[in-house]
């Protein structure tokens, strides 16, 4: 029997969780066995990132891991969220998992919240990206071939024109100095579609850009014109 730590990865569909997967796969004592993702029941999209479930499923297939969707209502009270996550954690325990990994970078209150919620469950929290300098981290991601697009921006920090942009060196160059290079304070969210953690890309194209509930969302669509699309987007459709 393997002594590796069977681990669920909290998967937002963005660059940080994708990079956490990349790093954890280099640690032989950790075995990532699934991607834990909260999905808005009303819109059938990844919570906050607003990524379509079809793209989320294609992404999971491309990294070679089963998806563990956690449905949450909209609007979602904190009690609703915690009940949904508690159910997922209980399922993880029943299937022999002993850890949950997160892509958090430096927000102490978020880390403390996760540690508190897992206390006494039998699952340990892992933070493979914790306190990595975010400017260097962003550049390392790009240099390693990670590709992502911005799906959501907070217009209090970034202009609308940033929605849908590639997460690349030009983007980092154009960021206001007040914005964290990884968007850790919620300035922006991304969808990762290629990189060293993927077996093949997930081809996407930019759809409609809309403002909703104080945020700007860029709708990403499967790019059926890409030569990779037959493979990368072969998961069930909506």
C-alpha positions in Angstrom: 0.0 0.0 0.0 1.2 3.5 -0.9 2.4 5.8 1.9 1.7 8.9 -0.1 -0.7 11.5 1.3 -4.0 11.2 -0.7 -4.9 14.8 -1.3 -7.7 16.8 -2.7 -6.7 20.1 -4.4 -9.0 23.1 -4.0 -9.3 24.0 -7.6 -10.6 27.5 -8.6 -9.8 26.8 -12.3 -7.2 29.6 -12.1 -3.4 29.9 -12.4 -2.6 29.6 -8.6 -4.4 26.3 -8.2 -2.9 25.1 -11.5 0.6 26.0 -10.2 -0.1 24.3 -6.9 -0.9 21.1 -8.8 2.4 21.5 -10.7 4.4 21.9 -7.5 2.7 19.1 -5.6 3.2 16.7 -8.4 6.9 17.1 -7.8 6.6 15.9 -4.2 6.6 12.1 -4.2 5.0 12.0 -0.8 1.8 13.7 -2.0 -0.8 12.1 -4.4 -3.4 14.5 -5.8 -6.5 12.4 -6.4 -9.1 15.0 -7.3 -10.0 18.7 -7.9 -12.5 20.2 -5.4 -14.4 23.1 -7.0 -17.4 25.1 -5.9 -20.0 25.5 -8.7 -22.8 28.0 -8.7 -26.0 26.0 -9.0 -27.9 28.8 -10.8 -25.4 29.7 -13.4 -23.5 26.3 -13.6 -20.2 28.1 -13.4 -17.2 28.1 -11.1 -17.9 30.4 -8.2 -16.4 33.8 -8.5 -14.3 32.9 -11.6 -17.5 32.5 -13.6 -16.0 29.8 -15.8 -18.5 27.6 -17.6 -18.8 24.1 -16.2 -18.0 22.6 -19.6 -14.7 24.3 -19.6 -14.0 23.3 -16.0 -14.7 19.6 -17.0 -12.4 20.0 -20.1 -9.7 21.4 -17.8 -10.0 18.5 -15.4 -9.7 16.1 -18.2 -6.7 17.9 -19.5 -4.8 17.7 -16.2 -5.9 14.1 -15.8 -7.8 14.3 -12.5 -11.4 13.7 -11.5 -13.5 16.7 -10.7 -15.2 17.0 -7.3 -17.9 19.6 -7.9 -19.4 21.2 -4.8 -22.8 22.8 -5.7 -23.6 26.0 -3.9 -26.7 28.2 -4.2 -26.8 31.8 -5.5 -26.9 33.9 -3.5 -24.8 31.8 -1.1 -24.8 32.4 2.6 -21.7 31.5 4.6 -23.7 28.8 6.3 -24.7 27.3 2.9 -21.1 27.3 1.8 -19.8 25.6 5.0 -22.5 23.0 4.8 -21.6 22.1 1.2 -17.9 21.9 2.0 -18.5 19.8 5.1 -20.4 17.3 3.0 -17.5 17.2 0.5 -14.9 16.8 3.3 -16.9 13.9 4.8 -16.9 12.2 1.4 -13.2 12.7 1.1 -12.6 11.1 4.5 -14.8 8.2 3.5 -12.6 7.7 0.4 -9.4 7.6 2.3 -8.1 11.1 1.8 -6.0 12.8 4.5 -5.3 16.3 3.1 -6.7 19.2 1.2 -4.3 21.5 -0.7 -4.9 25.2 -1.4 -3.3 27.8 -3.7 -3.4 30.6 -1.1 -0.4 32.9 -1.2 -0.3 35.3 1.8 -3.7 36.3 3.2 -3.4 35.1 6.9 -7.2 35.3 7.5 -8.0 33.0 4.6 -5.4 30.5 5.7 -6.7 30.6 9.3 -10.3 30.1 8.1 -9.2 27.0 6.1 -7.3 25.6 9.0 -10.2 26.2 11.4 -12.7 24.5 9.0 -10.5 21.4 8.7 -9.6 21.1 12.4 -10.9 17.8 13.7 -11.9 16.4 10.3 -8.9 14.1 9.9 -7.8 16.1 6.8 -4.7 18.3 7.0 -4.4 21.6 5.0 -1.5 22.0 2.6 -0.3 25.4 1.3 2.4 24.7 -1.3 2.5 28.4 -2.6 2.5 30.0 0.8 4.6 33.2 1.1 6.2 32.8 -2.3 7.0 36.3 -3.5 4.1 37.0 -5.9 6.0 39.1 -8.5 8.6 36.3 -8.9 5.9 33.7 -8.7 3.9 35.3 -11.6 7.0 35.5 -13.7 8.0 31.9 -12.9 4.5 30.7 -14.0 4.7 32.5 -17.3 8.3 31.4 -17.9 7.3 27.8 -17.3 4.6 27.9 -19.9 1.5 28.4 -17.8 -1.2 30.1 -19.9 -4.3 31.7 -18.5 -6.8 34.4 -19.3 -8.5 36.8 -16.9 -12.2 35.9 -16.4 -13.1 38.4 -13.7 -11.7 41.7 -12.6 -12.6 44.2 -9.8 -13.1 47.5 -11.6 -12.0 49.3 -8.4 -8.5 48.1 -9.1 -8.3 47.5 -12.9 -10.0 49.0 -15.9 -12.5 47.0 -17.9 -10.1 46.5 -20.8 -8.1 44.0 -18.6 -11.1 41.5 -18.7 -10.2 38.6 -21.0 -6.6 39.5 -21.3 -3.8 36.9 -21.3 -1.9 36.5 -18.1 1.5 37.2 -19.7 4.5 39.5 -19.4 2.7 42.3 -21.2 -0.1 42.0 -18.6 2.4 42.2 -15.7 4.0 45.2 -17.3 0.7 47.0 -17.6 -0.5 46.3 -14.1 -0.9 49.3 -11.7 1.7 49.2 -9.0 -1.1 48.8 -6.4 -2.3 45.5 -7.8 -0.8 42.3 -6.6 0.9 40.5 -9.6 -1.1 37.3 -8.8 -4.3 39.1 -7.9 -4.3 37.6 -4.4 -6.5 40.3 -2.9 -9.2 39.6 -5.4 -8.2 42.2 -8.0 -8.6 39.6 -10.8 -9.3 35.9 -11.3 -8.1 33.6 -14.1 -8.7 30.4 -16.1 -5.6 28.3 -16.8 -5.7 26.6 -20.1 -2.2 25.3 -20.7 1.1 24.7 -19.0 3.3 22.0 -17.5 0.4 20.6 -15.4 -1.7 19.9 -18.5 -1.5 16.9 -20.8 -2.8 19.1 -23.6 -4.2 22.7 -23.9 -7.9 23.6 -23.4 -8.5 25.9 -26.4 -10.6 28.9 -25.4 -11.7 32.2 -27.0 -13.1 35.4 -25.6 -16.9 35.7 -25.6 -19.0 38.5 -24.1 -17.7 40.9 -21.4 -20.3 42.0 -18.9 -20.6 43.9 -15.6 -22.5 42.1 -12.9 -22.7 42.7 -9.1 -19.9 45.1 -9.1 -17.4 43.0 -11.1 -16.4 42.7 -14.8 -16.7 39.2 -16.2 -15.2 37.9 -19.4 -17.0 34.8 -20.7 -14.7 32.2 -22.1 -15.9 29.8 -24.7 -14.4 26.6 -26.1 -12.5 27.4 -29.3 -13.9 24.8 -31.6 -11.7 26.1 -34.5 -8.5 25.0 -32.7 -6.8 21.8 -33.9 -6.6 20.7 -30.2 -10.3 21.2 -29.6 -11.5 17.7 -30.5 -9.3 16.3 -27.7 -9.3 19.1 -25.1 -13.0 19.8 -25.1 -14.3 16.2 -25.4 -16.0 16.3 -22.0 -19.8 16.3 -21.8 -21.5 19.5 -23.1 -24.0 21.6 -21.3 
